[in-house]
Amino acid sequence: MLSGCVGFGEEYTRIEGFSNKDAGAIILKGTTKEPRLGNTPHRIWETKNGMLNSIGLQNPGVKNVVEKILPTLDFSETHFIANICGSTIEEYAEVAMQFDNSAISAIEINISCPNIKEGGVSFGNYPKMSAQVVSACRKVTNKPLIAKLSPNQTDITKNAKACIDAGVDGLSVINTISGMSIDIKTKKPIIGNIQGGLSGPAIKPIALFKVYQVYEEAKKNNIPILGQGGIRNAKDAIEFILAGSTTIGLGTSLFYDPMATKEINSGLIEYLNKNNIKTLEELIGSVDTGINN
């Protein structure tokens, strides 16, 4: 389950029938060095087959997460992964370092954050800057590192290679796509921050293709891919695995179907049994494009 959508791991435990055990891992909400209040409203807006969000990394700060929130989580149920954010390379490294001695299983680096030293450009849109963030984090932690790649860039494959060369252990593909919505009565943007990140079924074809693009580079370096973007059911999950995902992530779908993880797990088992496939590993990257056959 993806960062932001399940907060710090406790929101969905209030829902009858929901269990963290149905997820291989839960990625906690994006965490920064200092507490943040987030952006001004509106911060979430439903769109056709999707959702815009511009929360603004609202969080209590890494010290509070490590000292107060992590001790409340049941690590016997599933793995918990931190998601770290920063406005400078130094901030990323400091947040990563503070998670190093914690109980989390890995650290996902949200490299889509704006670099304030470079006029607000996103780290994740430039391979060189992405690699610098990964490298800085690699120096301060022995935890597995996962780079969350942005689709809002020219060449995602080049960026994936840069992150792999800098020391990541996995790739999350993809982050949200930049978008906006306008109120035609007021003639003003609906999202308080003007733009937001588009997620949900609307972005699935884009996310699927980005996984396909990154797969060969990841495979060559034995790097797993967490595929995400618009996955709602087992069919969607299987498509992502065929494109190259080692595993899949759910986010927006949990808002309207909190039981999606359980249903997808059942659907995957049914698909394997029906097609006499022993393991999901046999499916990874096995899409038949007809090229070089």
C-alpha positions as CSV (number, residue, x, y, z in Angstrom):
1,M,0.0,0.0,0.0
2,L,1.4,3.3,-1.1
3,S,2.7,6.3,0.8
4,G,0.1,8.9,1.8
5,C,-2.9,6.7,1.2
6,V,-2.8,4.9,4.6
7,G,-1.2,7.7,6.6
8,F,1.1,6.3,9.2
9,G,-0.4,2.8,9.1
10,E,-3.3,3.2,11.5
11,E,-6.2,4.7,9.4
12,Y,-7.5,1.6,7.8
13,T,-7.3,-0.6,10.9
14,R,-10.6,1.0,12.0
15,I,-12.4,-0.7,9.0
16,E,-14.1,-4.0,9.8
17,G,-12.4,-6.9,8.0
18,F,-9.3,-4.9,7.0
19,S,-6.0,-6.4,7.9
20,N,-2.4,-5.2,7.4
21,K,-1.5,-8.8,6.9
22,D,-3.1,-8.7,3.4
23,A,-0.4,-6.3,2.3
24,G,3.2,-7.4,1.8
25,A,4.3,-3.9,3.0
26,I,2.8,-0.6,4.0
27,I,4.6,2.6,2.8
28,L,4.1,5.3,5.4
29,K,3.2,8.9,4.7
30,G,6.0,11.1,3.3
31,T,8.2,12.4,6.1
32,T,10.4,15.5,6.2
33,K,13.0,16.8,8.7
34,E,10.7,19.3,10.3
35,P,6.9,19.1,10.8
36,R,4.8,20.5,8.0
37,L,1.2,21.7,7.9
38,G,0.8,21.1,4.2
39,N,-0.8,23.2,1.5
40,T,-3.9,25.3,1.7
41,P,-7.3,23.8,0.7
42,H,-8.6,22.4,-1.6
43,R,-6.0,19.6,-1.3
44,I,-8.0,16.7,-2.8
45,W,-10.3,16.7,-5.8
46,E,-12.0,13.9,-7.5
47,T,-11.7,13.8,-11.3
48,K,-13.0,11.6,-14.1
49,N,-11.5,8.1,-13.2
50,G,-9.0,9.6,-10.8
51,M,-8.1,12.0,-8.1
52,L,-6.0,15.2,-7.8
53,N,-4.1,15.7,-4.6
54,S,-1.8,18.4,-3.3
55,I,-1.4,17.6,0.4
56,G,1.9,19.4,0.6
57,L,3.7,16.7,2.7
58,Q,1.8,17.3,5.9
59,N,3.6,15.3,8.6
60,P,4.8,15.6,12.2
61,G,8.5,15.5,11.3
62,V,10.9,12.6,11.3
63,K,11.7,12.8,15.0
64,N,8.0,12.4,16.0
65,V,7.6,9.6,13.4
66,V,10.5,7.6,14.7
67,E,10.0,8.2,18.4
68,K,6.2,8.3,18.8
69,I,4.6,6.7,15.7
70,L,6.8,3.7,14.8
71,P,6.5,2.2,18.4
72,T,2.7,2.0,18.0
73,L,2.9,-0.1,14.8
74,D,2.6,-3.9,14.8
75,F,5.7,-5.0,12.9
76,S,4.6,-8.7,13.2
77,E,1.7,-8.1,10.8
78,T,3.6,-6.8,7.8
79,H,6.6,-4.7,6.7
80,F,6.6,-1.0,7.1
81,I,8.5,1.3,4.7
82,A,9.4,4.9,5.3
83,N,8.9,7.5,2.6
84,I,11.3,10.4,2.9
85,C,11.1,13.9,1.3
86,G,13.3,17.0,1.3
87,S,13.9,20.4,-0.1
88,T,17.7,19.9,-0.3
89,I,20.0,16.9,-0.7
90,E,21.2,17.4,2.9
91,E,17.6,17.2,4.2
92,Y,17.0,13.9,2.4
93,A,20.2,12.5,3.9
94,E,19.4,13.6,7.4
95,V,15.9,12.1,7.3
96,A,17.3,8.8,5.9
97,M,19.9,8.7,8.7
98,Q,17.2,9.1,11.4
99,F,15.3,6.1,10.0
100,D,18.5,4.0,9.8
101,N,18.3,2.6,13.3
102,S,14.5,2.2,13.3
103,A,12.4,-0.9,12.8
104,I,11.3,0.0,9.2
105,S,12.2,-2.5,6.5
106,A,13.2,0.0,3.8
107,I,13.3,3.6,2.8
108,E,11.4,4.9,-0.3
109,I,12.9,8.2,-1.6
110,N,10.3,10.6,-3.0
111,I,12.6,12.4,-5.5
112,S,9.7,14.4,-6.9
113,C,10.2,17.1,-4.3
114,P,11.3,20.6,-5.4
115,N,14.9,21.5,-5.0
116,I,14.9,25.0,-3.3
117,K,18.5,25.5,-4.1
118,E,17.8,25.2,-7.8
119,G,14.8,27.4,-8.0
120,G,12.2,24.8,-7.2
121,V,12.8,22.3,-10.0
122,S,12.0,18.7,-9.0
123,F,14.9,16.4,-8.1
124,G,13.2,13.6,-9.9
125,N,13.0,15.2,-13.3
126,Y,16.7,15.3,-13.8
127,P,18.8,12.1,-13.6
128,K,21.9,13.8,-12.2
129,M,20.0,15.4,-9.3
130,S,18.1,12.1,-8.7
131,A,21.4,10.3,-8.4
132,Q,22.8,12.9,-6.0
133,V,19.9,12.4,-3.6
134,V,20.2,8.6,-3.8
135,S,24.0,8.8,-3.3
136,A,23.6,11.0,-0.2
137,C,21.1,8.7,1.3
138,R,23.2,5.6,0.5
139,K,26.1,7.0,2.5
140,V,24.0,7.4,5.7
141,T,21.9,4.2,5.9
142,N,22.2,0.5,5.4
143,K,18.5,0.1,4.9
144,P,17.3,-0.9,1.4
145,L,16.6,2.2,-0.7
146,I,13.7,2.5,-3.2
147,A,13.7,5.4,-5.6
148,K,10.1,6.6,-6.5
149,L,10.4,7.7,-10.1
150,S,8.4,10.7,-11.5
151,P,6.6,10.3,-14.9
152,N,7.0,14.1,-15.4
153,Q,10.4,13.8,-17.1
154,T,11.9,13.3,-20.5
155,D,13.5,9.9,-20.1
156,I,12.5,7.7,-17.2
157,T,14.8,4.9,-18.2
158,K,17.8,7.2,-18.0
159,N,16.7,8.3,-14.6
160,A,16.3,4.7,-13.5
161,K,19.8,3.9,-14.5
162,A,21.2,6.9,-12.7
163,C,19.4,5.9,-9.5
164,I,20.6,2.3,-9.9
165,D,24.2,3.4,-10.4
166,A,23.9,5.6,-7.3
167,G,23.0,2.7,-5.1
168,V,19.2,2.1,-5.0
169,D,17.9,-1.4,-4.2
170,G,14.5,-1.0,-5.9
171,L,12.4,1.3,-8.0
172,S,8.8,2.6,-7.5
173,V,7.2,3.3,-10.9
174,I,5.5,5.7,-11.0
175,N,4.6,8.7,-8.9
176,T,1.6,10.9,-9.7
177,I,1.2,12.9,-12.9
178,S,1.0,16.7,-12.7
179,G,-2.5,18.1,-13.4
180,M,-5.1,20.7,-12.5
181,S,-8.8,21.4,-12.4
182,I,-10.7,24.7,-12.8
183,D,-14.0,25.9,-11.4
184,I,-15.7,27.5,-14.3
185,K,-18.0,29.6,-12.1
186,T,-15.2,31.3,-10.2
187,K,-12.6,30.9,-13.0
188,K,-10.1,29.8,-10.3
189,P,-8.1,26.6,-9.9
190,I,-9.9,24.2,-7.6
191,I,-6.6,22.9,-6.0
192,G,-5.3,25.6,-3.6
193,N,-1.7,25.0,-4.9
194,I,-3.0,25.3,-8.5
195,Q,-1.6,21.9,-9.5
196,G,-1.8,18.5,-8.0
197,G,-0.8,15.0,-8.6
198,L,-3.2,12.9,-10.7
199,S,-3.6,9.3,-9.5
200,G,-6.2,6.5,-10.0
201,P,-7.4,4.5,-13.1
202,A,-6.9,7.5,-15.4
203,I,-3.1,7.1,-15.2
204,K,-2.9,3.3,-15.5
205,P,-1.9,3.1,-19.2
206,I,0.9,5.6,-18.6
207,A,2.1,3.9,-15.5
208,L,2.1,0.5,-17.2
209,F,4.2,1.8,-20.1
210,K,6.7,3.4,-17.7
211,V,7.2,0.1,-16.0
212,Y,7.7,-1.6,-19.3
213,Q,10.3,1.1,-20.3
214,V,12.2,0.7,-17.0
215,Y,12.1,-3.1,-16.8
216,E,15.1,-4.0,-19.0
217,E,17.4,-1.7,-17.1
218,A,16.1,-3.0,-13.8
219,K,16.4,-6.6,-14.8
220,K,20.0,-6.2,-16.0
221,N,20.9,-5.0,-12.5
222,N,18.6,-7.4,-10.6
223,I,16.6,-4.5,-9.3
224,P,12.9,-5.1,-8.3
225,I,10.2,-2.8,-9.5
226,L,7.2,-1.7,-7.4
227,G,4.6,-1.0,-10.1
228,Q,1.8,1.4,-9.3
229,G,-0.7,3.7,-10.9
230,G,-4.4,3.0,-11.2
231,I,-4.4,-0.6,-10.1
232,R,-7.9,-1.6,-9.0
233,N,-8.1,-5.4,-9.4
234,A,-6.2,-8.6,-10.1
235,K,-6.4,-8.0,-13.9
236,D,-4.6,-4.7,-13.5
237,A,-2.0,-6.2,-11.2
238,I,-1.3,-9.0,-13.6
239,E,-0.8,-6.5,-16.4
240,F,1.8,-4.7,-14.3
241,I,3.6,-7.9,-13.5
242,L,3.7,-8.9,-17.2
243,A,5.2,-5.4,-18.0
244,G,8.0,-6.0,-15.5
245,S,6.7,-5.3,-11.9
246,T,8.1,-7.5,-9.2
247,T,5.2,-6.4,-7.0
248,I,2.4,-3.9,-7.2
249,G,1.2,-1.0,-5.1
250,L,-2.3,0.2,-4.3
251,G,-3.2,3.8,-3.4
252,T,-6.3,5.6,-4.8
253,S,-8.3,2.4,-5.1
254,L,-8.2,2.0,-1.3
255,F,-10.3,5.1,-0.9
256,Y,-13.3,3.4,-2.4
257,D,-12.5,-0.2,-1.8
258,P,-10.4,-0.8,1.4
259,M,-10.7,-4.6,0.8
260,A,-8.9,-4.3,-2.5
261,T,-5.7,-6.0,-1.3
262,K,-7.6,-9.1,-0.2
263,E,-9.5,-9.3,-3.4
264,I,-6.4,-8.8,-5.6
265,N,-4.5,-11.5,-3.7
266,S,-7.4,-14.0,-4.3
267,G,-7.5,-13.0,-7.9
268,L,-3.8,-13.6,-8.4
269,I,-4.0,-17.1,-6.9
270,E,-7.0,-17.9,-9.1
271,Y,-5.1,-16.7,-12.2
272,L,-2.1,-18.8,-11.4
273,N,-4.1,-21.9,-10.8
274,K,-6.2,-21.5,-13.9
275,N,-3.1,-21.1,-16.1
276,N,-1.0,-23.8,-14.3
277,I,1.6,-21.2,-13.3
278,K,3.6,-22.1,-10.2
279,T,4.8,-18.7,-9.1
280,L,4.3,-15.0,-10.0
281,E,8.0,-14.8,-10.8
282,E,7.3,-16.7,-14.0
283,L,5.1,-13.8,-15.2
284,I,7.5,-10.9,-14.4
285,G,8.3,-9.1,-17.7
286,S,6.9,-11.9,-19.8
287,V,4.6,-9.7,-22.0
288,D,4.8,-10.9,-25.6
289,T,5.3,-7.7,-27.7
290,G,6.3,-9.7,-30.8
291,I,9.6,-7.8,-31.0
292,N,12.7,-9.8,-31.7
293,N,10.7,-13.1,-31.9
